[in-house]
């Protein structure tokens, strides 16, 4: 029989890329990325029992992770206790292809120039989430999500060319 903790650990392992992307997009240093990663895992654990399956698990995880990312660093004095979650560590993906890694670094740099909600739209789009899921996560219409993403594609292209 699988315990709740084992089930949660598998969920985090299977979806750590999602958490890493959010952590990277909403912070400016590796230390802050690691802290945000830990805080997202903590918030997912705290709300794990409340997930009722009304949406996909990834949609729920995005919602929790984005809400955590957007609010965490506004509260500078907050010091979360994460001792019970020490098994979950931030793992950075390393690319062997240096040119590809430079493109990824530039992409993250220009995405960070966008407002927070637009960052979330781009990140979910890059993760191939359907517009229905993007709109559900952000509380906007599906049409609005499509329009925003089309505008963001143009904006990102301009920023990539400008900062290349």
Residue pairs with C-beta under 8 A, 6 or more apart in sequence:
4 48
8 44
8 45
8 48
9 87
9 88
11 44
11 57
11 61
12 19
12 41
12 44
12 88
15 57
15 58
15 61
16 88
16 91
17 93
18 58
18 61
18 62
18 65
18 127
19 37
19 40
19 41
19 61
19 65
20 33
20 37
20 90
20 91
20 92
20 93
21 123
21 126
21 127
22 36
22 40
22 62
22 65
22 66
22 69
22 123
23 33
23 34
23 36
23 37
23 40
23 69
23 90
24 33
24 108
25 69
25 108
25 111
25 112
25 119
25 123
26 36
26 69
26 70
26 73
26 116
26 119
27 33
27 35
27 36
27 73
28 112
30 92
32 73
33 90
34 90
36 68
36 69
36 72
36 73
37 88
37 90
38 80
38 82
38 85
38 88
38 90
39 68
39 72
39 80
39 82
40 64
40 65
40 68
40 69
41 82
41 85
41 88
42 80
42 82
42 85
43 64
43 65
43 67
43 68
44 61
44 64
44 65
45 85
47 64
51 57
51 60
55 133
55 136
56 133
58 129
58 133
59 129
59 133
59 136
59 137
62 120
62 124
62 129
62 133
62 137
63 137
66 120
66 137
70 116
72 78
94 101
95 101
95 104
106 160
106 163
106 164
107 156
107 160
109 163
110 156
110 159
110 160
110 163
111 119
111 122
111 123
111 156
112 119
113 159
114 122
114 152
114 155
114 156
117 138
118 148
118 152
120 137
120 138
121 134
121 138
121 145
121 148
121 149
121 152
122 149
122 152
122 156
124 133
124 134
124 137
125 134
125 149
125 152
129 137
131 142
131 145
131 146
131 149
132 142
134 142
134 145
134 149
135 141
135 142
135 144
135 145
138 145
140 148
